[in-house]
Amino acid sequence: MNKPIDRNARCHCGSGKKFKNCHGAVSVKPARKFPVGYVVAGIVVAAALFVAYTNFTGGTQQPGEAPPGKVWSAEHGHWHDAP
C-alpha cells in the first residue's frame, strides 16, 4: 500500500526542497479576467439610448408652463429664477 508523503519530508524528485514547496504545492487557479468587453458594450448601448432619447424628445425643450417666479433657460436646459 502507498503511504502518503509527509509535507515536511524531502521531495522524492531529488531537488532537496521540502515536498510541500516542490511537488506538493497546491496549484492556484488563475483569477478570472474582468469582462471589459461587456462594460464597453454597456457604455455604448447607454450612450446610444441617451442620444436616441434626446433626439426623440427634442433635447432640452421647455417642460410645460413656467412655475411661479421662474423662466426657462434653453441654453442650460432648466428653470432659473426670474429677474
GROMACS elastic network, one bead per residue, 0.5 to 0.9 nm:
[ bonds ]
;  ai    aj funct       b0    kb
    2     5     6  0.89594   500
    3     6     6  0.89913   500
    5     8     6  0.85307   500
    5     9     6  0.71240   500
    5    11     6  0.85613   500
    5    12     6  0.88721   500
    5    19     6  0.77831   500
    5    24     6  0.88975   500
    6     9     6  0.52806   500
    6    10     6  0.84957   500
    6    19     6  0.74280   500
    6    20     6  0.83882   500
    7    10     6  0.81771   500
    7    11     6  0.86008   500
    7    18     6  0.69745   500
    7    19     6  0.53023   500
    7    21     6  0.84526   500
    7    24     6  0.69572   500
    8    11     6  0.86258   500
    8    18     6  0.55513   500
    8    19     6  0.61583   500
    8    20     6  0.64517   500
    8    21     6  0.88623   500
    9    12     6  0.87513   500
    9    17     6  0.85959   500
    9    18     6  0.56110   500
    9    19     6  0.58716   500
    9    20     6  0.81779   500
   10    13     6  0.86923   500
   10    14     6  0.78578   500
   10    15     6  0.82249   500
   10    16     6  0.61338   500
   10    17     6  0.58320   500
   10    19     6  0.54566   500
   10    20     6  0.87460   500
   11    14     6  0.61676   500
   11    15     6  0.66425   500
   11    16     6  0.65313   500
   11    17     6  0.59392   500
   11    18     6  0.53551   500
   11    20     6  0.79637   500
   11    21     6  0.84972   500
   11    22     6  0.66806   500
   11    23     6  0.70329   500
   11    24     6  0.82506   500
   12    15     6  0.78387   500
   12    16     6  0.86468   500
   12    19     6  0.74564   500
   12    23     6  0.85358   500
   13    16     6  0.81127   500
   13    19     6  0.89533   500
   13    22     6  0.86939   500
   13    23     6  0.81805   500
   14    17     6  0.78992   500
   15    18     6  0.84836   500
   15    22     6  0.79396   500
   16    19     6  0.88591   500
   17    20     6  0.82269   500
   17    21     6  0.64336   500
   17    22     6  0.61967   500
   18    21     6  0.54480   500
   18    22     6  0.63627   500
   18    23     6  0.86751   500
   18    24     6  0.84636   500
   19    22     6  0.51287   500
   19    23     6  0.57461   500
   19    24     6  0.51637   500
   19    25     6  0.76027   500
   20    23     6  0.65896   500
   20    25     6  0.51050   500
   20    26     6  0.81409   500
   21    24     6  0.62628   500
   21    25     6  0.54291   500
   21    26     6  0.89838   500
   22    25     6  0.59076   500
   23    26     6  0.85929   500
   24    27     6  0.88954   500
   28    31     6  0.88340   500
   29    32     6  0.88185   500
   30    33     6  0.87925   500
   32    35     6  0.87161   500
   33    36     6  0.83143   500
   34    37     6  0.86914   500
   35    38     6  0.56325   500
   35    39     6  0.69043   500
   36    39     6  0.51229   500
   36    40     6  0.62424   500
   36    41     6  0.85688   500
   37    40     6  0.51695   500
   37    41     6  0.60598   500
   37    42     6  0.85167   500
   38    41     6  0.50312   500
   38    42     6  0.60500   500
   38    43     6  0.86302   500
   39    42     6  0.50563   500
   39    43     6  0.62732   500
   39    44     6  0.86861   500
   40    43     6  0.51397   500
   40    44     6  0.62262   500
   40    45     6  0.86442   500
   41    44     6  0.50952   500
   41    45     6  0.61462   500
   41    46     6  0.85592   500
   42    45     6  0.51324   500
   42    46     6  0.60726   500
   42    47     6  0.85498   500
   43    46     6  0.50698   500
   43    47     6  0.60956   500
   43    48     6  0.85508   500
   44    47     6  0.51339   500
   44    48     6  0.61341   500
   44    49     6  0.86258   500
   45    48     6  0.50604   500
   45    49     6  0.61490   500
   45    50     6  0.85776   500
   46    49     6  0.51436   500
   46    50     6  0.61636   500
   46    51     6  0.86819   500
   47    50     6  0.50521   500
   47    51     6  0.61900   500
   47    52     6  0.85456   500
   48    51     6  0.51594   500
   48    52     6  0.60695   500
   48    53     6  0.84852   500
   49    52     6  0.50494   500
   49    53     6  0.59682   500
   49    54     6  0.85575   500
   50    53     6  0.50826   500
   50    54     6  0.61278   500
   50    55     6  0.84929   500
   51    54     6  0.52669   500
   51    55     6  0.60578   500
   51    56     6  0.84441   500
   51    59     6  0.89596   500
   52    55     6  0.51877   500
   52    56     6  0.59831   500
   52    57     6  0.85350   500
   53    56     6  0.50670   500
   53    57     6  0.59989   500
   53    58     6  0.82161   500
   53    59     6  0.78680   500
   54    57     6  0.52206   500
   54    58     6  0.56734   500
   54    60     6  0.77596   500
   55    58     6  0.51449   500
   55    59     6  0.59393   500
   56    59     6  0.76196   500
   57    60     6  0.80790   500
   57    61     6  0.78831   500
   58    61     6  0.61764   500
   59    77     6  0.83990   500
   60    63     6  0.84290   500
   60    74     6  0.65817   500
   60    75     6  0.83999   500
   60    76     6  0.80729   500
   60    78     6  0.78420   500
   61    64     6  0.88900   500
   61    74     6  0.69638   500
   61    77     6  0.70576   500
   61    78     6  0.89070   500
   62    65     6  0.79823   500
   62    66     6  0.84916   500
   62    72     6  0.63837   500
   62    73     6  0.81341   500
   62    74     6  0.72459   500
   62    77     6  0.75440   500
   62    78     6  0.77629   500
   62    79     6  0.86130   500
   63    66     6  0.81145   500
   63    72     6  0.87108   500
   63    78     6  0.88232   500
   66    69     6  0.79318   500
   66    70     6  0.60364   500
   66    71     6  0.63201   500
   66    72     6  0.71141   500
   66    79     6  0.79965   500
   67    70     6  0.55611   500
   67    71     6  0.79017   500
   67    79     6  0.84820   500
   68    71     6  0.86888   500
   68    82     6  0.87513   500
   69    80     6  0.85029   500
   69    81     6  0.59577   500
   69    82     6  0.52192   500
   69    83     6  0.84056   500
   70    79     6  0.59950   500
   70    80     6  0.54013   500
   70    83     6  0.85613   500
   71    78     6  0.85837   500
   71    79     6  0.55610   500
   71    80     6  0.53552   500
   71    81     6  0.62282   500
   71    82     6  0.54111   500
   71    83     6  0.86016   500
   72    75     6  0.89179   500
   72    76     6  0.86413   500
   72    77     6  0.73744   500
   72    78     6  0.59587   500
   72    80     6  0.62077   500
   72    81     6  0.87894   500
   72    82     6  0.88966   500
   73    76     6  0.54492   500
   73    77     6  0.56062   500
   73    78     6  0.56254   500
   73    79     6  0.59181   500
   73    80     6  0.66207   500
   74    78     6  0.71064   500
   74    79     6  0.87965   500
   75    78     6  0.83437   500
   76    79     6  0.83548   500
   79    82     6  0.89219   500
   80    83     6  0.88408   500
